[in-house]
Amino acid sequence: MPTSFLFIARYCLAAIATFILLATPALAEKRVALIVGNSAYANVTRLDNPRNDAKLMADTLRALGFQLVGNAAQFDLEKPALDRAVQAFGQQIQGADVALFYYAGHGVQVAGSNYLVPVNANPTREADVDFQMVDVNLVLRQMQGSGTRLNLVILDACRNTPFGGRGLRAAEGGLAQMRAPEGTLISYATQPGSVAQDGTDGHSPYTRALASTVRRAALDIFQTFNQVGLAVKRSTGGSQQPWVSSSPIDGTFYFVPPAATAAPAPAP
């Protein structure tokens, strides 16, 4: 076989391999996500859409290369089950590149801290909160020290005030803004202290925009959440404006990377 033909064949194979690697860098990343959707509340107002939203996000993220804790979205979790899911998340993200926590359901701010509300929560006094709900800081602590390059916390919560009239004097409307630890971005469905919409068409405005936007190629993490915010603002007529809190993030992350173009072949 002529030497020139062997050279060209080897070069073409190398170029194809390089193109594949450049076009799909997500395949080299370990991406782990915990997806929770709480709708079927027993003691406070039930919500129509968090279960649908969690399933939509689970399907979307799985298609983008994320490994899901429990291999699926987690629905209607009571306090013990939510604790176990968060703990399993902390174990599974050890050594991962990207860790993502998504929660849809009731959330509440008490004494300046943000809590996720399990479906069996039934507090009658402020002292009940730590035993019946899950502090979002617990999720952040699971991420710290895991070795991940990027941590994402996405809270589609605060859909109304579930414990009004119960004497939780330190409870306030909406969620409080949190300090994002190193390498972490926290996305809220609406501004701190505001209430997010549950949605009237099967999904919340925030999750519908998020699931659509993360499928778009070549948007880095900041562009992604900026576009989500703009989409939600438009779809709600400006009544809901998502919010982001972030620390400096090392490197660039894409849910879907830019399409790579193969380098031109040099003359043999």
N, C-alpha and C positions, 0 to 999 in steps of 0.2 A: 504494500500500500504506500503511495507517495507520501513523503514526509510532510509536504505542505497540506495535504488533506487531513493528516492526523492532527496537525497544529490547529487547523480551522475547526475540526470537530471538537477537540478538547476545549478550545476557546469558547465555542458556542455552548457547550455543556456548563462551563464555569459561569458564563454570562447568565444562562437560564437559572442556575442555582442562586446566583447573587440577586437576580431580579425577584425570585420567590421570597428570599429572606428579607429584602428591603420592602416588599409589598405587604408582608404580613409579620411585622415585628411583634404584634400582640401574641403570636404563637410562642415567642421566646419568654413572655412574661407569665408569671403566676399571678392570676387575678382571682380574688376570693370575695364573695359577697354574701351577706346575711340580709334577707328580704323578709320583712314582717308587715302583715296587713291585719289590723284589728277592726272588725266591724260589729260583731255580735255581742255588744255590751249587755251585761245582765242588770246593772244597777243604775246606769246613766243612759243618755240618749244613744240609741243605735245609729250607726252610720251606714249609708248605702254603698259607698264606693271603695273604701280601703282594700277590701278583699280583691276587687277587680284591679285596682291599681297595683297591688303587690304582684298579682299574676302577670300583668302586663310588663312590669319591670323585670320579673324573673325571666320571662321568655326573651325579653330584649337583651338582658345582660348575658344570658346563657349563649345567645347567638353571637355575642361579642367576645366570647372566650372566657367568661367568668365561671369559676366553680362555685356552686351554690351550697351553703351550709344546709345539710339535710337533703341536698339534691333537688330542692324545690323551694318555693315561697312558703313561709310559715304563717298560718292563718289562725286568728282568734285565740291568741295565747293568753292563758292565765299566768299569774305571777311566777309560779315555779317553772313553768315551761319557758317563759321569756328569760328568766335567769339562766336556765340551762342552755338556751340558744345563744345567748351572749357569751357564755363561758366557752361553748364549743367554737364559736367564731374566733375568740381569742386564741384558742389552741390551733385552729386551722390556718390562721394567717401567719404563723411563725415562719419566717423565711420567705414569705410571699413578697412580690413586688408592689402589688396594689391591693388594698383592703377597702371594701365599700360596705357601709351599713345604710340600709334604706328602711324607713319606718313610715307607714301610713296609719293614721288612727288618731285617737284623742291624745293630746299632749297638754300639760299644764305647767305653769310657772308658779312655784311656791317659794317664798322667801328668797327670790333671786336665782333659784336653781330650776332646771328644766327636767320634767319627769315624763316618761312614757307610761301610758295608762293601760294595764292589762285588762282583759275583758271582765274579770271578776272583781275589780277594784270597787270598794264601797267605803271610802273614808268618811268619818263623821267629825274628825278633829285633825288638826295639823300633825299631831304626833303619829297618826296612822300612815302618813304619806310614805315614810321611808320603808315601811314594812309591806305596803300594798302596791307600790309603784316602783319603777326602775329609773334611777337617776341617769341622765344621758352621760354624765361624767364617767359612769362605770364603763360605758362603751369606749369612751376615749382612752381610759386607762388600759383596756384590753389591747388597744392599738399601740400604745407607747411601749417601746422596747421590743416590738415584734420583728424589727428589721425591715419593715416595709419602706418602700421609697415614697409612696403616696398613700394617704388615708383620706377617705371621703365619707362624710356623714351627711345623709340627706333626710330631712325631716319634713314630711308632708303632713303636718299635724296642726293643732290649734284650730280645728274646724268649727268649734264653738266652745263655750265655757261649760264643761260638763258638771261642775260641782257648785253651781250657783245656789246660794241660800243654805249651804251646809255649814256655815260657820268657819270655813277655812279662811281666816282673816288675812293671811299672808299670800293667798292665791291672787294672781293678777291675770288680766286678759293677755292672751298670746304667750309666746315664749320669750325668754330673756336672751339677749345676745351673749354668746359664750366666747371665751378666748380660745382660738384655735392653736393646739400644740404644734410643735415643729413638724413640717411636712404634711399638714392637715388642712383640708378645706371643708367647711361646714356650710351646707346650703339649706336655707329655710324656705318654705313655700310662700311665706309672706314676711313683711318687715317685723322686727321685734315689737312685741306688744300688740300686734294686729291679728285679726282672725282670717284664716284661709277658707276658701269655698270648698265644699265637698263635691260640687258638680252636679249637673242635672242630666247628663247623657251617658252615665256609666263610669265615668272617670273624672277625677279632679282636674281642674285646668292646669295645675302645676305638673302632675304626673303625665298627663297627655302631652304637654310640651316637652317634658324631659325625655320621654321615651322616643319621641320623634327626633329630637335634636341630637341625641347621642348616636344615632345611626348615620349622621352626616360625616363624611370624610373630611379630614384636614382641619378640624376645629380642635385647638388645644383646650386644656381644662378650663381656662378662664374665658375663652371665647364661647365654649359650650354653655356655661352657666349664665353668661351675659345674654346669649341668644334665648335661653329659656326664660330669663326674666323679661325680655322684651316681648316674647310671645304671650306670656301670661298677662302682662300689662295690657296688651292689645285685646286679648280675648275677653278680659273682664272689664273693659272700658276704663282701665286705670284704677279700679277699686282694690286690686290685689297686686302687690309688687314684691316678688321674691327678693331675698337678701342673701348675701354671701359673707362669711367671715373666713379669712385665710391667713395662714402664716406663710413665710417664704417657702417656695417649693423648688427643690433642686431638679433641674432637667425639665423636659417637656413631655406631657402625657397626652395621648390621643385615644379616645374610645375607638375610633376608626382612623388609622394613620393615613397620611397623604398617599395617593397612588404613586408608586415609584416608576421612573422611566429608565429603561436600560441604557447604559452608556454606549456610545457608538463604537463599533468594532474597529480596532486599528488595522491598517493595511498589513497583510501578511508579509 
